[in-house]
């Protein structure tokens, strides 16, 4: 019996190892969580005598991760909502545009960028949330729109290509997106189309913010040029429903389908984290000193 259980533990550890190696290359959080869980399993397996205790250690660690993630997201929401109100001099209700899905369906139950929108709504200062379809897989229309309706948050869905027109009409006070990875200088990788929104926001003098936990920061990368961008299946563009439906594009056409793009730090007004909002020391400076912020906020060296 014990041999079978230990065999399952070995397979379990191998699964965590597989997740850490082959998780999506652009994002950093999944591989980080998998590595932490693998370490917990290995430590438990080397110290306990009852195999079932290893599974219990894993469950307890996962539940702690769940609680920590929700608490982190709520802190991001609170910091972001307060910061945005201060930037707007508390003069009016805010309308916010977001991209992709960063809510409870993408996190453990509250959200990052969508967490800021939730907090604004809870404080009674949100005029309207706008969400893009987020083609080609439509995370915005399928997931974000669902969450906004479910939470009874005033919201409007737009096509990705309508964002510039919406900004031109003066209907957006801020753009808030999530992040799959943030480099040391503040360059940010996020769902494809984010870079376009940042450029549109800059042209229309609308502040563009990134909301992400500090676990999304990768200080080992100096800039976004070092981020590996995942490319997705051509089917997502050739077929409806993100590749699951009927073919609509001409057979034989070549496809380029990056899942993410990189928004340079000079287009980002602030990075909203659970420890506060990272801003630039000098508005003329294009980069953030994220390393210094983390060390001051956590009291720990990042070396």
C-alpha positions in Angstrom: 0.0 0.0 0.0 2.7 2.5 1.0 4.7 1.7 -2.2 1.6 2.7 -4.2 1.2 5.9 -2.3 4.8 6.9 -2.6 4.6 6.1 -6.3 1.7 8.5 -6.5 3.7 11.1 -4.6 6.5 10.7 -7.1 4.1 11.2 -10.0 2.6 14.2 -8.1 6.0 15.9 -7.8 6.7 15.1 -11.4 3.5 16.9 -12.4 4.5 20.0 -10.4 7.9 19.9 -12.1 6.2 19.6 -15.5 4.0 22.6 -14.7 7.1 24.7 -13.7 9.0 23.8 -16.9 6.2 23.9 -19.5 3.9 26.6 -18.1 3.2 29.4 -20.5 6.6 31.1 -21.1 5.4 34.7 -21.1 3.7 34.5 -17.6 5.7 34.1 -14.5 3.1 33.3 -11.7 2.2 29.7 -12.7 5.7 28.4 -12.8 6.5 30.2 -9.6 3.6 28.6 -7.8 4.5 25.2 -9.2 8.1 25.5 -8.0 6.9 26.5 -4.5 4.5 23.5 -4.3 7.2 21.2 -5.5 9.5 22.3 -2.8 6.8 21.8 -0.2 6.1 18.3 -1.4 9.8 17.4 -1.4 10.3 18.8 2.1 7.2 17.0 3.4 8.2 13.7 1.8 11.6 13.8 3.4 10.3 14.5 6.9 7.0 12.6 7.4 6.5 8.9 7.9 2.9 8.7 6.8 2.5 9.2 3.0 -0.9 10.9 3.4 0.7 13.7 5.3 2.4 14.8 2.1 -0.9 15.3 0.4 -2.2 17.2 3.4 0.9 19.5 3.3 0.1 20.2 -0.4 -3.6 20.9 0.3 -2.7 23.2 3.2 -0.1 25.1 1.1 -2.6 25.5 -1.8 -5.2 26.9 0.6 -2.7 29.4 2.0 -1.9 30.4 -1.6 -5.6 30.9 -2.2 -6.1 33.1 0.8 -2.9 35.1 0.1 -4.0 35.7 -3.5 -7.4 37.0 -2.6 -5.9 39.3 0.1 -3.2 40.5 -2.4 -5.8 41.2 -5.0 -8.0 43.1 -2.6 -5.0 45.2 -1.6 -4.3 45.9 -5.2 -7.9 47.0 -5.7 -7.8 49.3 -2.6 -4.5 50.9 -3.5 -5.6 51.4 -7.2 -9.0 52.9 -6.4 -7.6 55.3 -3.8 -4.7 56.3 -6.2 -7.1 56.9 -9.1 -9.4 59.1 -7.0 -6.5 61.1 -5.8 -5.1 61.6 -9.3 -8.5 62.8 -10.4 -8.7 65.1 -7.3 -11.9 63.2 -6.3 -13.8 65.6 -8.6 -15.9 63.1 -10.5 -16.9 59.5 -11.0 -14.5 57.6 -13.1 -15.0 55.5 -16.3 -12.3 52.9 -16.8 -11.3 50.8 -19.8 -9.8 47.3 -19.3 -8.6 44.5 -21.6 -8.6 40.7 -21.4 -9.7 39.1 -18.1 -8.1 39.9 -14.8 -11.0 39.1 -12.4 -12.0 36.2 -10.2 -11.9 33.8 -13.1 -8.3 34.6 -13.8 -7.1 34.8 -10.2 -8.2 33.1 -7.0 -11.4 35.1 -6.6 -11.1 38.9 -6.8 -8.9 40.1 -9.5 -6.1 42.6 -10.3 -7.2 45.2 -12.8 -10.8 44.1 -12.4 -10.1 44.2 -8.7 -9.4 47.9 -9.0 -12.7 48.3 -10.9 -14.6 46.3 -8.2 -13.1 48.6 -5.5 -14.0 51.8 -7.4 -17.6 50.4 -7.8 -17.7 49.5 -4.1 -16.6 53.0 -3.1 -19.4 54.5 -5.3 -17.0 56.4 -7.6 -17.2 54.2 -10.8 -19.2 55.7 -13.6 -18.8 52.8 -16.0 -16.4 50.0 -16.9 -15.6 49.4 -20.5 -14.2 46.0 -21.5 -12.8 44.9 -24.9 -13.8 41.7 -26.6 -10.0 40.8 -26.5 -9.7 38.9 -29.7 -9.0 36.3 -30.9 -10.1 34.2 -27.9 -12.5 36.8 -26.5 -11.6 36.6 -22.9 -13.2 40.0 -22.5 -16.6 39.3 -23.9 -16.7 35.7 -22.5 -15.3 36.3 -19.0 -14.9 39.9 -18.1 -18.3 40.9 -19.3 -19.8 37.9 -17.4 -18.1 39.0 -14.2 -19.2 42.6 -14.6 -22.8 41.7 -15.2 -22.7 39.1 -12.4 -21.4 41.8 -10.0 -24.0 44.3 -11.2 -21.2 46.8 -12.2 -22.3 49.3 -14.8 -20.4 48.1 -17.9 -20.2 48.3 -21.7 -18.5 45.8 -24.1 -16.7 47.2 -27.1 -14.8 45.8 -30.0 -11.0 46.0 -29.6 -10.9 48.3 -32.6 -13.4 50.7 -31.0 -11.1 51.7 -28.1 -9.5 54.7 -29.9 -12.9 56.1 -30.9 -14.2 55.7 -27.3 -11.2 57.6 -26.0 -11.6 60.3 -28.6 -15.2 60.9 -27.4 -13.9 61.5 -23.9 -15.6 58.6 -22.3 -12.5 57.0 -20.7 -10.7 58.5 -17.6 -8.1 55.7 -17.2 -7.0 52.4 -18.7 -6.2 49.6 -16.3 -4.8 46.2 -17.5 -3.2 43.2 -15.8 0.3 41.8 -16.4 1.8 38.4 -17.1 5.3 39.6 -16.5 6.8 42.9 -15.5 10.6 43.5 -16.0 12.9 45.5 -13.8 12.5 48.7 -15.8 8.7 48.5 -15.8 8.2 47.1 -19.3 5.1 44.9 -19.2 3.9 41.8 -21.1 0.2 41.4 -21.3 -2.5 40.0 -23.6 -2.1 41.0 -27.2 -3.7 44.4 -27.9 -2.5 45.9 -24.7 0.3 47.8 -26.4 -2.2 49.3 -28.9 -4.4 50.5 -26.0 -1.3 52.1 -24.3 -0.5 54.0 -27.5 -4.1 55.2 -27.9 -4.2 56.3 -24.3 -0.9 58.3 -24.7 -2.3 60.1 -27.8 -5.5 61.0 -25.9 -3.7 62.0 -22.7 -5.4 59.3 -20.7 -3.3 57.6 -17.9 -2.5 53.9 -18.5 -2.0 51.7 -15.4 -0.9 48.1 -14.9 -2.3 46.2 -11.9 -0.3 43.2 -10.8 1.0 41.5 -7.7 4.7 41.6 -7.0 5.0 38.0 -7.9 4.5 39.1 -11.5 7.7 41.2 -11.3 10.7 39.5 -12.8 13.8 41.4 -11.7 16.1 39.0 -13.6 15.0 40.6 -16.8 16.2 44.2 -17.4 13.6 45.1 -20.1 10.7 43.7 -22.1 13.1 42.8 -25.0 14.1 39.8 -22.9 10.5 38.5 -22.5 9.7 35.3 -24.4 6.4 35.9 -26.2 4.2 32.9 -26.7 2.6 32.3 -30.1 -0.7 30.6 -30.4 -2.3 28.3 -32.9 -3.2 29.7 -36.3 -6.7 28.2 -35.8 -7.6 31.0 -33.4 -7.6 33.5 -36.3 -8.7 31.1 -39.1 -11.8 29.9 -37.3 -14.6 31.5 -35.3 -14.9 31.0 -31.5 -11.1 31.4 -31.0 -10.4 28.4 -33.2 -13.2 26.2 -32.1 -15.8 27.1 -34.7 -16.1 27.2 -38.5 -13.3 28.5 -40.7 -13.8 32.0 -41.9 -10.4 33.0 -43.3 -9.1 32.0 -46.7 -7.3 28.6 -46.8 -3.6 29.0 -47.4 -3.3 32.4 -45.7 -0.3 32.6 -43.4 -1.0 33.6 -39.8 1.0 35.4 -37.1 -0.8 35.0 -33.7 1.3 36.2 -30.7 -0.7 35.8 -27.5 1.0 38.7 -25.8 2.7 42.0 -26.5 5.1 44.2 -24.5 4.1 47.7 -23.4 7.2 49.8 -22.8 7.5 51.6 -19.4 7.4 55.1 -20.9 3.7 54.5 -21.8 2.7 53.4 -18.3 1.7 55.9 -15.7 1.9 53.6 -12.7 2.1 49.9 -11.6 -0.5 49.1 -9.0 0.6 46.4 -6.5 -0.5 45.0 -3.2 2.2 47.2 -1.5 1.2 50.4 -3.2 1.5 52.1 -6.6 4.9 52.2 -8.2 5.4 55.6 -9.9 8.4 57.3 -11.6 10.6 59.5 -9.5 10.8 62.0 -12.4 8.0 62.3 -14.9 10.6 62.8 -17.6 12.1 59.5 -16.8 10.7 56.6 -18.8 11.6 53.8 -16.4 10.5 52.7 -13.0 12.8 51.8 -10.1 10.9 48.6 -9.2 13.8 47.1 -7.3 14.0 50.0 -5.0 10.3 50.0 -4.5 10.2 46.3 -3.6 13.1 46.6 -1.1 11.5 49.5 0.7 8.0 48.0 0.7 9.0 44.6 1.9 12.1 45.5 3.9 14.0 42.7 2.1 17.0 42.8 -0.3 16.2 41.6 -3.8 19.8 40.6 -4.4 
